[in-house]
Amino acid sequence: MNWHRLLFAGVTLVFVGNGVCAADQATQDLYKSRCQGCHGADGRGSAIGQKLGAKAFHDPGVAKMSHSALKKTVSDGKNKMPAYKGKLTEQQIDALLKYIGELK
């Protein structure tokens, strides 16, 4: 076995195993500033978010939602979640949804 491939695989596993996702830094920063306060760093919900009724991304009801349904929720808001339509571009929302999918 080629030791370079093994070394690269080991580094990749450690990188992913530590919960770091492949999203670019701008998307991670956007998540931290707009979503993390309620949904938590890992998508399981913060203490404040749980009190406000924010759903964990691992919740079966959220996990089975389609991309378009999730995009509508982010764009239009829901319950106490603010609407981000006009505040974020469609590309930013799509990038956030991809990042959230990685957190699941």
C-alpha positions in Angstrom: 0.0 0.0 0.0 1.2 3.5 -0.8 2.0 5.2 2.5 1.1 8.6 1.1 -2.4 7.5 0.4 -2.7 6.0 3.9 -1.3 9.2 5.5 -3.7 11.4 3.5 -6.7 9.1 4.4 -5.7 9.3 8.1 -5.5 13.1 8.1 -8.8 13.3 6.3 -10.5 11.0 8.8 -9.1 13.0 11.7 -10.3 16.2 10.0 -13.8 14.9 9.4 -13.9 13.0 12.6 -13.4 16.2 14.6 -16.7 17.5 13.3 -15.2 19.9 10.8 -17.3 20.1 7.6 -16.1 20.8 4.1 -18.0 24.1 3.7 -16.0 27.1 2.8 -15.0 29.6 5.6 -17.6 32.2 4.4 -20.4 29.7 4.8 -19.2 28.6 8.2 -19.0 32.2 9.3 -22.5 32.8 7.9 -23.8 29.8 9.9 -22.1 31.1 13.0 -23.5 34.6 12.7 -27.1 33.7 11.6 -27.9 30.1 12.7 -25.6 28.9 15.5 -27.2 31.1 18.2 -30.3 28.9 18.1 -29.3 25.8 16.3 -26.0 25.3 18.0 -22.5 24.6 16.6 -23.4 21.0 15.8 -27.0 21.6 14.7 -28.5 19.9 17.8 -29.8 23.2 19.2 -28.5 25.6 21.7 -30.0 26.2 25.1 -31.6 29.4 23.9 -32.8 27.8 20.7 -34.4 24.9 22.5 -36.3 27.4 24.7 -37.5 29.2 21.5 -38.5 25.9 19.9 -35.7 25.7 17.3 -35.5 22.2 15.8 -32.3 20.2 15.8 -31.2 19.3 12.3 -31.1 15.7 13.4 -34.8 15.8 14.3 -36.7 13.3 12.1 -39.2 15.9 10.9 -36.3 18.2 9.8 -34.2 15.4 8.4 -36.9 14.3 6.0 -37.7 17.8 4.7 -36.8 18.4 1.0 -34.3 21.0 0.0 -37.1 23.3 -1.3 -39.0 23.0 1.9 -35.9 23.9 4.0 -35.1 26.8 1.6 -38.7 28.1 2.0 -38.3 27.9 5.8 -35.0 29.8 5.7 -36.3 32.4 3.2 -39.7 33.0 4.8 -39.0 32.2 8.4 -41.1 30.0 10.6 -42.5 30.6 14.1 -39.8 32.5 15.9 -37.2 32.0 13.2 -36.7 35.2 11.2 -37.0 35.3 7.5 -33.7 35.7 5.6 -35.2 36.5 2.2 -33.7 39.8 1.1 -31.0 39.5 3.8 -29.2 36.5 2.3 -28.8 35.7 -1.4 -30.2 32.4 -2.8 -26.6 31.2 -3.2 -25.9 31.9 0.5 -29.1 30.1 1.5 -28.2 27.1 -0.7 -24.6 27.0 0.8 -26.1 27.1 4.3 -28.4 24.2 3.5 -25.5 22.2 2.1 -23.5 23.0 5.3 -26.5 22.0 7.5 -26.7 18.7 5.5 -23.1 18.1 6.5 -23.9 18.6 10.2 -26.6 15.9 10.0 
